[in-house]
Every structure is written in structure tokens, then in C-alpha cells.
Amino acid sequence: MKDSVINSNEEFDYGAFLTLETEMRIKISKSDLTPSLFAFTFNHAGNYVFHDHTNSQKIMIVTVKGVGEECTDPDRYV
């Protein structure tokens, strides 16, 4: 399954995630083990699919609901 089939925002800017990757590679190269914190705000409703670059079978799907939308089962932890 291609990510583009599930991603609903074709104009999504992955820049922050690419910057995070660069920063993490620098930390690894310096054997820096201090914890890092990364936060991102999704500004548009839709589905966003991310996968581990070393294993495309490891995926994370983020669904951002729009105004007035609800999860089908808000008590379910996925």
C-alpha cells in the first residue's frame, strides 16, 4: 500500500520531520544520548501516514478530525 493512497493532504509540508531526522542523525553521530522532544501541530483535517525509513512495515497513521467530526469510537485506544 502506498502512503500517497492514504495521505489525504497532498500539499503536506514534511519539512519539520526532515529537520528532526537531520537533528537526530547529528545526535547519533556524536553519541549524544540526551532525550529529545518533538511536537507538531497538524493544521488541516485528514489522514497522515508515516513509516520508519528502515522498515516500511512499521507505520503510524494520524487522523486529524475537522470541526464537528468525531471518532467513531472515542473510548477506543488505537
mmCIF file of the N, C-alpha and C atoms, coordinates in Angstrom:
data_MODEL
# 
_entry.id   MODEL 
# 
loop_
_atom_site.group_PDB 
_atom_site.id 
_atom_site.type_symbol 
_atom_site.label_atom_id 
_atom_site.label_alt_id 
_atom_site.label_comp_id 
_atom_site.label_asym_id 
_atom_site.label_entity_id 
_atom_site.label_seq_id 
_atom_site.pdbx_PDB_ins_code 
_atom_site.Cartn_x 
_atom_site.Cartn_y 
_atom_site.Cartn_z 
_atom_site.occupancy 
_atom_site.B_iso_or_equiv 
_atom_site.pdbx_formal_charge 
_atom_site.auth_seq_id 
_atom_site.auth_comp_id 
_atom_site.auth_asym_id 
_atom_site.auth_atom_id 
_atom_site.pdbx_PDB_model_num 
ATOM 1   N N  . MET A 1 1  ? 0.848   -1.168 0.000  1.00 0.00 ? 1  MET A N  1 
ATOM 2   C CA . MET A 1 1  ? 0.000   0.000  0.000  1.00 0.00 ? 1  MET A CA 1 
ATOM 3   C C  . MET A 1 1  ? 0.897   1.235  0.000  1.00 0.00 ? 1  MET A C  1 
ATOM 4   N N  . LYS A 1 2  ? 0.685   2.123  -0.905 1.00 0.00 ? 2  LYS A N  1 
ATOM 5   C CA . LYS A 1 2  ? 1.468   3.356  -0.981 1.00 0.00 ? 2  LYS A CA 1 
ATOM 6   C C  . LYS A 1 2  ? 0.900   4.372  -0.008 1.00 0.00 ? 2  LYS A C  1 
ATOM 7   N N  . ASP A 1 3  ? 1.800   5.126  0.641  1.00 0.00 ? 3  ASP A N  1 
ATOM 8   C CA . ASP A 1 3  ? 1.371   6.150  1.587  1.00 0.00 ? 3  ASP A CA 1 
ATOM 9   C C  . ASP A 1 3  ? 0.478   7.180  0.925  1.00 0.00 ? 3  ASP A C  1 
ATOM 10  N N  . SER A 1 4  ? 0.763   7.514  -0.337 1.00 0.00 ? 4  SER A N  1 
ATOM 11  C CA . SER A 1 4  ? 0.000   8.556  -1.013 1.00 0.00 ? 4  SER A CA 1 
ATOM 12  C C  . SER A 1 4  ? -1.470  8.187  -1.182 1.00 0.00 ? 4  SER A C  1 
ATOM 13  N N  . VAL A 1 5  ? -1.776  6.894  -1.122 1.00 0.00 ? 5  VAL A N  1 
ATOM 14  C CA . VAL A 1 5  ? -3.166  6.458  -1.236 1.00 0.00 ? 5  VAL A CA 1 
ATOM 15  C C  . VAL A 1 5  ? -3.940  6.848  0.024  1.00 0.00 ? 5  VAL A C  1 
ATOM 16  N N  . ILE A 1 6  ? -3.275  6.800  1.159  1.00 0.00 ? 6  ILE A N  1 
ATOM 17  C CA . ILE A 1 6  ? -3.934  7.085  2.423  1.00 0.00 ? 6  ILE A CA 1 
ATOM 18  C C  . ILE A 1 6  ? -3.817  8.559  2.790  1.00 0.00 ? 6  ILE A C  1 
ATOM 19  N N  . ASN A 1 7  ? -2.673  9.180  2.499  1.00 0.00 ? 7  ASN A N  1 
ATOM 20  C CA . ASN A 1 7  ? -2.498  10.596 2.837  1.00 0.00 ? 7  ASN A CA 1 
ATOM 21  C C  . ASN A 1 7  ? -3.540  11.419 2.094  1.00 0.00 ? 7  ASN A C  1 
ATOM 22  N N  . SER A 1 8  ? -4.289  12.216 2.839  1.00 0.00 ? 8  SER A N  1 
ATOM 23  C CA . SER A 1 8  ? -5.351  12.993 2.203  1.00 0.00 ? 8  SER A CA 1 
ATOM 24  C C  . SER A 1 8  ? -4.926  14.434 1.918  1.00 0.00 ? 8  SER A C  1 
ATOM 25  N N  . ASN A 1 9  ? -3.804  14.864 2.463  1.00 0.00 ? 9  ASN A N  1 
ATOM 26  C CA . ASN A 1 9  ? -3.320  16.223 2.229  1.00 0.00 ? 9  ASN A CA 1 
ATOM 27  C C  . ASN A 1 9  ? -2.072  16.137 1.355  1.00 0.00 ? 9  ASN A C  1 
ATOM 28  N N  . GLU A 1 10 ? -2.268  16.229 0.056  1.00 0.00 ? 10 GLU A N  1 
ATOM 29  C CA . GLU A 1 10 ? -1.145  16.085 -0.876 1.00 0.00 ? 10 GLU A CA 1 
ATOM 30  C C  . GLU A 1 10 ? -0.164  17.243 -0.792 1.00 0.00 ? 10 GLU A C  1 
ATOM 31  N N  . GLU A 1 11 ? -0.542  18.340 -0.129 1.00 0.00 ? 11 GLU A N  1 
ATOM 32  C CA . GLU A 1 11 ? 0.327   19.507 -0.006 1.00 0.00 ? 11 GLU A CA 1 
ATOM 33  C C  . GLU A 1 11 ? 0.998   19.582 1.363  1.00 0.00 ? 11 GLU A C  1 
ATOM 34  N N  . PHE A 1 12 ? 0.944   18.497 2.132  1.00 0.00 ? 12 PHE A N  1 
ATOM 35  C CA . PHE A 1 12 ? 1.532   18.485 3.470  1.00 0.00 ? 12 PHE A CA 1 
ATOM 36  C C  . PHE A 1 12 ? 3.024   18.769 3.398  1.00 0.00 ? 12 PHE A C  1 
ATOM 37  N N  . ASP A 1 13 ? 3.500   19.663 4.256  1.00 0.00 ? 13 ASP A N  1 
ATOM 38  C CA . ASP A 1 13 ? 4.912   20.037 4.308  1.00 0.00 ? 13 ASP A CA 1 
ATOM 39  C C  . ASP A 1 13 ? 5.620   19.178 5.358  1.00 0.00 ? 13 ASP A C  1 
ATOM 40  N N  . TYR A 1 14 ? 6.449   18.250 4.900  1.00 0.00 ? 14 TYR A N  1 
ATOM 41  C CA . TYR A 1 14 ? 7.186   17.350 5.790  1.00 0.00 ? 14 TYR A CA 1 
ATOM 42  C C  . TYR A 1 14 ? 8.476   17.978 6.320  1.00 0.00 ? 14 TYR A C  1 
ATOM 43  N N  . GLY A 1 15 ? 8.685   19.263 6.059  1.00 0.00 ? 15 GLY A N  1 
ATOM 44  C CA . GLY A 1 15 ? 9.928   19.936 6.418  1.00 0.00 ? 15 GLY A CA 1 
ATOM 45  C C  . GLY A 1 15 ? 10.335  19.768 7.867  1.00 0.00 ? 15 GLY A C  1 
ATOM 46  N N  . ALA A 1 16 ? 9.390   19.895 8.790  1.00 0.00 ? 16 ALA A N  1 
ATOM 47  C CA . ALA A 1 16 ? 9.713   19.766 10.216 1.00 0.00 ? 16 ALA A CA 1 
ATOM 48  C C  . ALA A 1 16 ? 10.215  18.363 10.536 1.00 0.00 ? 16 ALA A C  1 
ATOM 49  N N  . PHE A 1 17 ? 9.675   17.364 9.860  1.00 0.00 ? 17 PHE A N  1 
ATOM 50  C CA . PHE A 1 17 ? 10.088  15.986 10.100 1.00 0.00 ? 17 PHE A CA 1 
ATOM 51  C C  . PHE A 1 17 ? 11.454  15.709 9.489  1.00 0.00 ? 17 PHE A C  1 
ATOM 52  N N  . LEU A 1 18 ? 11.745  16.336 8.363  1.00 0.00 ? 18 LEU A N  1 
ATOM 53  C CA . LEU A 1 18 ? 13.074  16.201 7.752  1.00 0.00 ? 18 LEU A CA 1 
ATOM 54  C C  . LEU A 1 18 ? 14.129  16.876 8.620  1.00 0.00 ? 18 LEU A C  1 
ATOM 55  N N  . THR A 1 19 ? 13.788  18.016 9.209  1.00 0.00 ? 19 THR A N  1 
ATOM 56  C CA . THR A 1 19 ? 14.699  18.693 10.124 1.00 0.00 ? 19 THR A CA 1 
ATOM 57  C C  . THR A 1 19 ? 14.948  17.835 11.353 1.00 0.00 ? 19 THR A C  1 
ATOM 58  N N  . LEU A 1 20 ? 13.891  17.217 11.878 1.00 0.00 ? 20 LEU A N  1 
ATOM 59  C CA . LEU A 1 20 ? 14.027  16.311 13.022 1.00 0.00 ? 20 LEU A CA 1 
ATOM 60  C C  . LEU A 1 20 ? 14.977  15.171 12.679 1.00 0.00 ? 20 LEU A C  1 
ATOM 61  N N  . GLU A 1 21 ? 14.821  14.588 11.495 1.00 0.00 ? 21 GLU A N  1 
ATOM 62  C CA . GLU A 1 21 ? 15.703  13.488 11.083 1.00 0.00 ? 21 GLU A CA 1 
ATOM 63  C C  . GLU A 1 21 ? 17.165  13.945 11.080 1.00 0.00 ? 21 GLU A C  1 
ATOM 64  N N  . THR A 1 22 ? 17.419  15.107 10.521 1.00 0.00 ? 22 THR A N  1 
ATOM 65  C CA . THR A 1 22 ? 18.786  15.636 10.466 1.00 0.00 ? 22 THR A CA 1 
ATOM 66  C C  . THR A 1 22 ? 19.343  15.832 11.870 1.00 0.00 ? 22 THR A C  1 
ATOM 67  N N  . GLU A 1 23 ? 18.544  16.438 12.739 1.00 0.00 ? 23 GLU A N  1 
ATOM 68  C CA . GLU A 1 23 ? 18.995  16.673 14.115 1.00 0.00 ? 23 GLU A CA 1 
ATOM 69  C C  . GLU A 1 23 ? 19.276  15.364 14.851 1.00 0.00 ? 23 GLU A C  1 
ATOM 70  N N  . MET A 1 24 ? 18.442  14.361 14.636 1.00 0.00 ? 24 MET A N  1 
ATOM 71  C CA . MET A 1 24 ? 18.649  13.070 15.302 1.00 0.00 ? 24 MET A CA 1 
ATOM 72  C C  . MET A 1 24 ? 19.898  12.375 14.770 1.00 0.00 ? 24 MET A C  1 
ATOM 73  N N  . ARG A 1 25 ? 20.154  12.486 13.477 1.00 0.00 ? 25 ARG A N  1 
ATOM 74  C CA . ARG A 1 25 ? 21.376  11.894 12.904 1.00 0.00 ? 25 ARG A CA 1 
ATOM 75  C C  . ARG A 1 25 ? 22.622  12.557 13.486 1.00 0.00 ? 25 ARG A C  1 
ATOM 76  N N  . ILE A 1 26 ? 22.568  13.861 13.682 1.00 0.00 ? 26 ILE A N  1 
ATOM 77  C CA . ILE A 1 26 ? 23.702  14.582 14.277 1.00 0.00 ? 26 ILE A CA 1 
ATOM 78  C C  . ILE A 1 26 ? 23.921  14.102 15.711 1.00 0.00 ? 26 ILE A C  1 
ATOM 79  N N  . LYS A 1 27 ? 22.848  13.975 16.477 1.00 0.00 ? 27 LYS A N  1 
ATOM 80  C CA . LYS A 1 27 ? 22.962  13.479 17.852 1.00 0.00 ? 27 LYS A CA 1 
ATOM 81  C C  . LYS A 1 27 ? 23.571  12.083 17.882 1.00 0.00 ? 27 LYS A C  1 
ATOM 82  N N  . ILE A 1 28 ? 23.110  11.223 16.997 1.00 0.00 ? 28 ILE A N  1 
ATOM 83  C CA . ILE A 1 28 ? 23.632  9.854  16.950 1.00 0.00 ? 28 ILE A CA 1 
ATOM 84  C C  . ILE A 1 28 ? 25.114  9.857  16.621 1.00 0.00 ? 28 ILE A C  1 
ATOM 85  N N  . SER A 1 29 ? 25.508  10.689 15.659 1.00 0.00 ? 29 SER A N  1 
ATOM 86  C CA . SER A 1 29 ? 26.920  10.734 15.256 1.00 0.00 ? 29 SER A CA 1 
ATOM 87  C C  . SER A 1 29 ? 27.817  11.218 16.395 1.00 0.00 ? 29 SER A C  1 
ATOM 88  N N  . LYS A 1 30 ? 27.267  11.984 17.323 1.00 0.00 ? 30 LYS A N  1 
ATOM 89  C CA . LYS A 1 30 ? 28.019  12.495 18.472 1.00 0.00 ? 30 LYS A CA 1 
ATOM 90  C C  . LYS A 1 30 ? 27.833  11.614 19.708 1.00 0.00 ? 30 LYS A C  1 
ATOM 91  N N  . SER A 1 31 ? 27.140  10.504 19.546 1.00 0.00 ? 31 SER A N  1 
ATOM 92  C CA . SER A 1 31 ? 26.810  9.612  20.670 1.00 0.00 ? 31 SER A CA 1 
ATOM 93  C C  . SER A 1 31 ? 26.088  10.359 21.781 1.00 0.00 ? 31 SER A C  1 
ATOM 94  N N  . ASP A 1 32 ? 25.282  11.324 21.395 1.00 0.00 ? 32 ASP A N  1 
ATOM 95  C CA . ASP A 1 32 ? 24.506  12.132 22.333 1.00 0.00 ? 32 ASP A CA 1 
ATOM 96  C C  . ASP A 1 32 ? 23.243  11.365 22.705 1.00 0.00 ? 32 ASP A C  1 
ATOM 97  N N  . LEU A 1 33 ? 23.147  10.986 23.960 1.00 0.00 ? 33 LEU A N  1 
ATOM 98  C CA . LEU A 1 33 ? 22.012  10.187 24.424 1.00 0.00 ? 33 LEU A CA 1 
ATOM 99  C C  . LEU A 1 33 ? 20.979  10.998 25.198 1.00 0.00 ? 33 LEU A C  1 
ATOM 100 N N  . THR A 1 34 ? 21.113  12.319 25.201 1.00 0.00 ? 34 THR A N  1 
ATOM 101 C CA . THR A 1 34 ? 20.141  13.127 25.934 1.00 0.00 ? 34 THR A CA 1 
ATOM 102 C C  . THR A 1 34 ? 18.777  13.030 25.243 1.00 0.00 ? 34 THR A C  1 
ATOM 103 N N  . PRO A 1 35 ? 17.707  13.011 26.030 1.00 0.00 ? 35 PRO A N  1 
ATOM 104 C CA . PRO A 1 35 ? 16.372  12.906 25.445 1.00 0.00 ? 35 PRO A CA 1 
ATOM 105 C C  . PRO A 1 35 ? 16.046  14.111 24.554 1.00 0.00 ? 35 PRO A C  1 
ATOM 106 N N  . SER A 1 36 ? 15.212  13.860 23.585 1.00 0.00 ? 36 SER A N  1 
ATOM 107 C CA . SER A 1 36 ? 14.752  14.923 22.688 1.00 0.00 ? 36 SER A CA 1 
ATOM 108 C C  . SER A 1 36 ? 13.235  14.999 22.757 1.00 0.00 ? 36 SER A C  1 
ATOM 109 N N  . LEU A 1 37 ? 12.727  16.171 22.495 1.00 0.00 ? 37 LEU A N  1 
ATOM 110 C CA . LEU A 1 37 ? 11.282  16.372 22.465 1.00 0.00 ? 37 LEU A CA 1 
ATOM 111 C C  . LEU A 1 37 ? 10.920  16.970 21.113 1.00 0.00 ? 37 LEU A C  1 
ATOM 112 N N  . PHE A 1 38 ? 9.910   16.410 20.484 1.00 0.00 ? 38 PHE A N  1 
ATOM 113 C CA . PHE A 1 38 ? 9.452   16.909 19.199 1.00 0.00 ? 38 PHE A CA 1 
ATOM 114 C C  . PHE A 1 38 ? 7.936   17.015 19.263 1.00 0.00 ? 38 PHE A C  1 
ATOM 115 N N  . ALA A 1 39 ? 7.417   18.145 18.867 1.00 0.00 ? 39 ALA A N  1 
ATOM 116 C CA . ALA A 1 39 ? 5.968   18.341 18.825 1.00 0.00 ? 39 ALA A CA 1 
ATOM 117 C C  . ALA A 1 39 ? 5.610   18.929 17.468 1.00 0.00 ? 39 ALA A C  1 
ATOM 118 N N  . PHE A 1 40 ? 4.457   18.544 16.976 1.00 0.00 ? 40 PHE A N  1 
ATOM 119 C CA . PHE A 1 40 ? 3.999   19.051 15.686 1.00 0.00 ? 40 PHE A CA 1 
ATOM 120 C C  . PHE A 1 40 ? 2.497   19.281 15.763 1.00 0.00 ? 40 PHE A C  1 
ATOM 121 N N  . THR A 1 41 ? 2.036   20.385 15.213 1.00 0.00 ? 41 THR A N  1 
ATOM 122 C CA . THR A 1 41 ? 0.614   20.693 15.168 1.00 0.00 ? 41 THR A CA 1 
ATOM 123 C C  . THR A 1 41 ? 0.114   20.504 13.745 1.00 0.00 ? 41 THR A C  1 
ATOM 124 N N  . PHE A 1 42 ? -0.853  19.630 13.580 1.00 0.00 ? 42 PHE A N  1 
ATOM 125 C CA . PHE A 1 42 ? -1.485  19.423 12.277 1.00 0.00 ? 42 PHE A CA 1 
ATOM 126 C C  . PHE A 1 42 ? -2.585  20.469 12.138 1.00 0.00 ? 42 PHE A C  1 
ATOM 127 N N  . ASN A 1 43 ? -2.483  21.314 11.134 1.00 0.00 ? 43 ASN A N  1 
ATOM 128 C CA . ASN A 1 43 ? -3.433  22.413 10.959 1.00 0.00 ? 43 ASN A CA 1 
ATOM 129 C C  . ASN A 1 43 ? -4.614  22.079 10.062 1.00 0.00 ? 43 ASN A C  1 
ATOM 130 N N  . HIS A 1 44 ? -4.564  20.931 9.395  1.00 0.00 ? 44 HIS A N  1 
ATOM 131 C CA . HIS A 1 44 ? -5.634  20.563 8.469  1.00 0.00 ? 44 HIS A CA 1 
ATOM 132 C C  . HIS A 1 44 ? -6.139  19.164 8.784  1.00 0.00 ? 44 HIS A C  1 
ATOM 133 N N  . ALA A 1 45 ? -7.444  18.995 8.746  1.00 0.00 ? 45 ALA A N  1 
ATOM 134 C CA . ALA A 1 45 ? -8.040  17.682 8.966  1.00 0.00 ? 45 ALA A CA 1 
ATOM 135 C C  . ALA A 1 45 ? -7.592  16.738 7.860  1.00 0.00 ? 45 ALA A C  1 
ATOM 136 N N  . GLY A 1 46 ? -7.522  15.463 8.197  1.00 0.00 ? 46 GLY A N  1 
ATOM 137 C CA . GLY A 1 46 ? -7.167  14.468 7.196  1.00 0.00 ? 46 GLY A CA 1 
ATOM 138 C C  . GLY A 1 46 ? -6.370  13.331 7.789  1.00 0.00 ? 46 GLY A C  1 
ATOM 139 N N  . ASN A 1 47 ? -5.888  12.467 6.923  1.00 0.00 ? 47 ASN A N  1 
ATOM 140 C CA . ASN A 1 47 ? -5.073  11.322 7.324  1.00 0.00 ? 47 ASN A CA 1 
ATOM 141 C C  . ASN A 1 47 ? -3.631  11.566 6.905  1.00 0.00 ? 47 ASN A C  1 
ATOM 142 N N  . TYR A 1 48 ? -2.710  11.223 7.801  1.00 0.00 ? 48 TYR A N  1 
ATOM 143 C CA . TYR A 1 48 ? -1.290  11.401 7.556  1.00 0.00 ? 48 TYR A CA 1 
ATOM 144 C C  . TYR A 1 48 ? -0.590  10.090 7.903  1.00 0.00 ? 48 TYR A C  1 
ATOM 145 N N  . VAL A 1 49 ? 0.155   9.549  6.960  1.00 0.00 ? 49 VAL A N  1 
ATOM 146 C CA . VAL A 1 49 ? 0.815   8.266  7.153  1.00 0.00 ? 49 VAL A CA 1 
ATOM 147 C C  . VAL A 1 49 ? 2.321   8.474  7.189  1.00 0.00 ? 49 VAL A C  1 
ATOM 148 N N  . PHE A 1 50 ? 2.942   7.909  8.207  1.00 0.00 ? 50 PHE A N  1 
ATOM 149 C CA . PHE A 1 50 ? 4.396   7.967  8.355  1.00 0.00 ? 50 PHE A CA 1 
ATOM 150 C C  . PHE A 1 50 ? 4.904   6.551  8.474  1.00 0.00 ? 50 PHE A C  1 
ATOM 151 N N  . HIS A 1 51 ? 6.110   6.305  7.953  1.00 0.00 ? 51 HIS A N  1 
ATOM 152 C CA . HIS A 1 51 ? 6.691   4.981  8.139  1.00 0.00 ? 51 HIS A CA 1 
ATOM 153 C C  . HIS A 1 51 ? 8.154   5.106  8.501  1.00 0.00 ? 51 HIS A C  1 
ATOM 154 N N  . ASP A 1 52 ? 8.645   4.101  9.170  1.00 0.00 ? 52 ASP A N  1 
ATOM 155 C CA . ASP A 1 52 ? 10.047  4.020  9.569  1.00 0.00 ? 52 ASP A CA 1 
ATOM 156 C C  . ASP A 1 52 ? 10.880  3.849  8.308  1.00 0.00 ? 52 ASP A C  1 
ATOM 157 N N  . HIS A 1 53 ? 11.853  4.719  8.104  1.00 0.00 ? 53 HIS A N  1 
ATOM 158 C CA . HIS A 1 53 ? 12.630  4.659  6.863  1.00 0.00 ? 53 HIS A CA 1 
ATOM 159 C C  . HIS A 1 53 ? 13.455  3.378  6.748  1.00 0.00 ? 53 HIS A C  1 
ATOM 160 N N  . THR A 1 54 ? 13.681  2.682  7.869  1.00 0.00 ? 54 THR A N  1 
ATOM 161 C CA . THR A 1 54 ? 14.427  1.422  7.804  1.00 0.00 ? 54 THR A CA 1 
ATOM 162 C C  . THR A 1 54 ? 13.510  0.219  7.640  1.00 0.00 ? 54 THR A C  1 
ATOM 163 N N  . ASN A 1 55 ? 12.206  0.416  7.867  1.00 0.00 ? 55 ASN A N  1 
ATOM 164 C CA . ASN A 1 55 ? 11.260  -0.689 7.747  1.00 0.00 ? 55 ASN A CA 1 
ATOM 165 C C  . ASN A 1 55 ? 9.892   -0.112 7.398  1.00 0.00 ? 55 ASN A C  1 
ATOM 166 N N  . SER A 1 56 ? 9.535   -0.169 6.131  1.00 0.00 ? 56 SER A N  1 
ATOM 167 C CA . SER A 1 56 ? 8.275   0.422  5.688  1.00 0.00 ? 56 SER A CA 1 
ATOM 168 C C  . SER A 1 56 ? 7.049   -0.316 6.225  1.00 0.00 ? 56 SER A C  1 
ATOM 169 N N  . GLN A 1 57 ? 7.250   -1.450 6.885  1.00 0.00 ? 57 GLN A N  1 
ATOM 170 C CA . GLN A 1 57 ? 6.140   -2.167 7.503  1.00 0.00 ? 57 GLN A CA 1 
ATOM 171 C C  . GLN A 1 57 ? 5.734   -1.521 8.834  1.00 0.00 ? 57 GLN A C  1 
ATOM 172 N N  . LYS A 1 58 ? 6.625   -0.711 9.394  1.00 0.00 ? 58 LYS A N  1 
ATOM 173 C CA . LYS A 1 58 ? 6.321   -0.001 10.642 1.00 0.00 ? 58 LYS A CA 1 
ATOM 174 C C  . LYS A 1 58 ? 5.716   1.342  10.267 1.00 0.00 ? 58 LYS A C  1 
ATOM 175 N N  . ILE A 1 59 ? 4.409   1.465  10.460 1.00 0.00 ? 59 ILE A N  1 
ATOM 176 C CA . ILE A 1 59 ? 3.730   2.698  10.070 1.00 0.00 ? 59 ILE A CA 1 
ATOM 177 C C  . ILE A 1 59 ? 2.989   3.318  11.250 1.00 0.00 ? 59 ILE A C  1 
ATOM 178 N N  . MET A 1 60 ? 2.751   4.607  11.120 1.00 0.00 ? 60 MET A N  1 
ATOM 179 C CA . MET A 1 60 ? 1.928   5.334  12.076 1.00 0.00 ? 60 MET A CA 1 
ATOM 180 C C  . MET A 1 60 ? 0.940   6.153  11.255 1.00 0.00 ? 60 MET A C  1 
ATOM 181 N N  . ILE A 1 61 ? -0.325  6.020  11.565 1.00 0.00 ? 61 ILE A N  1 
ATOM 182 C CA . ILE A 1 61 ? -1.355  6.779  10.872 1.00 0.00 ? 61 ILE A CA 1 
ATOM 183 C C  . ILE A 1 61 ? -1.950  7.774  11.865 1.00 0.00 ? 61 ILE A C  1 
ATOM 184 N N  . VAL A 1 62 ? -1.923  9.038  11.493 1.00 0.00 ? 62 VAL A N  1 
ATOM 185 C CA . VAL A 1 62 ? -2.509  10.096 12.312 1.00 0.00 ? 62 VAL A CA 1 
ATOM 186 C C  . VAL A 1 62 ? -3.749  10.575 11.583 1.00 0.00 ? 62 VAL A C  1 
ATOM 187 N N  . THR A 1 63 ? -4.883  10.531 12.254 1.00 0.00 ? 63 THR A N  1 
ATOM 188 C CA . THR A 1 63 ? -6.116  11.058 11.686 1.00 0.00 ? 63 THR A CA 1 
ATOM 189 C C  . THR A 1 63 ? -6.499  12.301 12.464 1.00 0.00 ? 63 THR A C  1 
ATOM 190 N N  . VAL A 1 64 ? -6.587  13.405 11.749 1.00 0.00 ? 64 VAL A N  1 
ATOM 191 C CA . VAL A 1 64 ? -6.944  14.679 12.360 1.00 0.00 ? 64 VAL A CA 1 
ATOM 192 C C  . VAL A 1 64 ? -8.385  14.984 11.973 1.00 0.00 ? 64 VAL A C  1 
ATOM 193 N N  . LYS A 1 65 ? -9.227  15.105 12.967 1.00 0.00 ? 65 LYS A N  1 
ATOM 194 C CA . LYS A 1 65 ? -10.639 15.370 12.721 1.00 0.00 ? 65 LYS A CA 1 
ATOM 195 C C  . LYS A 1 65 ? -10.890 16.860 12.531 1.00 0.00 ? 65 LYS A C  1 
ATOM 196 N N  . GLY A 1 66 ? -11.805 17.177 11.657 1.00 0.00 ? 66 GLY A N  1 
ATOM 197 C CA . GLY A 1 66 ? -12.184 18.560 11.418 1.00 0.00 ? 66 GLY A CA 1 
ATOM 198 C C  . GLY A 1 66 ? -13.246 19.015 12.406 1.00 0.00 ? 66 GLY A C  1 
ATOM 199 N N  . VAL A 1 67 ? -13.588 20.274 12.333 1.00 0.00 ? 67 VAL A N  1 
ATOM 200 C CA . VAL A 1 67 ? -14.608 20.839 13.210 1.00 0.00 ? 67 VAL A CA 1 
ATOM 201 C C  . VAL A 1 67 ? -15.911 20.071 13.025 1.00 0.00 ? 67 VAL A C  1 
ATOM 202 N N  . GLY A 1 68 ? -16.495 19.614 14.117 1.00 0.00 ? 68 GLY A N  1 
ATOM 203 C CA . GLY A 1 68 ? -17.762 18.895 14.078 1.00 0.00 ? 68 GLY A CA 1 
ATOM 204 C C  . GLY A 1 68 ? -17.624 17.409 13.823 1.00 0.00 ? 68 GLY A C  1 
ATOM 205 N N  . GLU A 1 69 ? -16.422 16.922 13.498 1.00 0.00 ? 69 GLU A N  1 
ATOM 206 C CA . GLU A 1 69 ? -16.216 15.485 13.277 1.00 0.00 ? 69 GLU A CA 1 
ATOM 207 C C  . GLU A 1 69 ? -15.858 14.819 14.595 1.00 0.00 ? 69 GLU A C  1 
ATOM 208 N N  . GLU A 1 70 ? -16.182 13.532 14.708 1.00 0.00 ? 70 GLU A N  1 
ATOM 209 C CA . GLU A 1 70 ? -15.856 12.761 15.897 1.00 0.00 ? 70 GLU A CA 1 
ATOM 210 C C  . GLU A 1 70 ? -15.276 11.425 15.500 1.00 0.00 ? 70 GLU A C  1 
ATOM 211 N N  . CYS A 1 71 ? -14.520 10.829 16.403 1.00 0.00 ? 71 CYS A N  1 
ATOM 212 C CA . CYS A 1 71 ? -14.055 9.463  16.205 1.00 0.00 ? 71 CYS A CA 1 
ATOM 213 C C  . CYS A 1 71 ? -15.267 8.541  16.310 1.00 0.00 ? 71 CYS A C  1 
ATOM 214 N N  . THR A 1 72 ? -15.265 7.463  15.536 1.00 0.00 ? 72 THR A N  1 
ATOM 215 C CA . THR A 1 72 ? -16.400 6.544  15.583 1.00 0.00 ? 72 THR A CA 1 
ATOM 216 C C  . THR A 1 72 ? -16.538 5.894  16.953 1.00 0.00 ? 72 THR A C  1 
ATOM 217 N N  . ASP A 1 73 ? -15.444 5.679  17.648 1.00 0.00 ? 73 ASP A N  1 
ATOM 218 C CA . ASP A 1 73 ? -15.460 5.118  18.994 1.00 0.00 ? 73 ASP A CA 1 
ATOM 219 C C  . ASP A 1 73 ? -14.452 5.908  19.830 1.00 0.00 ? 73 ASP A C  1 
ATOM 220 N N  . PRO A 1 74 ? -14.865 7.023  20.429 1.00 0.00 ? 74 PRO A N  1 
ATOM 221 C CA . PRO A 1 74 ? -13.932 7.899  21.144 1.00 0.00 ? 74 PRO A CA 1 
ATOM 222 C C  . PRO A 1 74 ? -13.267 7.256  22.354 1.00 0.00 ? 74 PRO A C  1 
ATOM 223 N N  . ASP A 1 75 ? -13.804 6.119  22.853 1.00 0.00 ? 75 ASP A N  1 
ATOM 224 C CA . ASP A 1 75 ? -13.203 5.448  24.012 1.00 0.00 ? 75 ASP A CA 1 
ATOM 225 C C  . ASP A 1 75 ? -12.159 4.420  23.607 1.00 0.00 ? 75 ASP A C  1 
ATOM 226 N N  . ARG A 1 76 ? -12.001 4.181  22.315 1.00 0.00 ? 76 ARG A N  1 
ATOM 227 C CA . ARG A 1 76 ? -11.073 3.159  21.846 1.00 0.00 ? 76 ARG A CA 1 
ATOM 228 C C  . ARG A 1 76 ? -9.665  3.735  21.714 1.00 0.00 ? 76 ARG A C  1 
ATOM 229 N N  . TYR A 1 77 ? -8.699  2.998  22.276 1.00 0.00 ? 77 TYR A N  1 
ATOM 230 C CA . TYR A 1 77 ? -7.302  3.403  22.165 1.00 0.00 ? 77 TYR A CA 1 
ATOM 231 C C  . TYR A 1 77 ? -6.701  2.615  21.005 1.00 0.00 ? 77 TYR A C  1 
ATOM 232 N N  . VAL A 1 78 ? -6.149  3.328  20.045 1.00 0.00 ? 78 VAL A N  1 
ATOM 233 C CA . VAL A 1 78 ? -5.547  2.658  18.888 1.00 0.00 ? 78 VAL A CA 1 
ATOM 234 C C  . VAL A 1 78 ? -4.064  2.889  18.923 1.00 0.00 ? 78 VAL A C  1 
# 
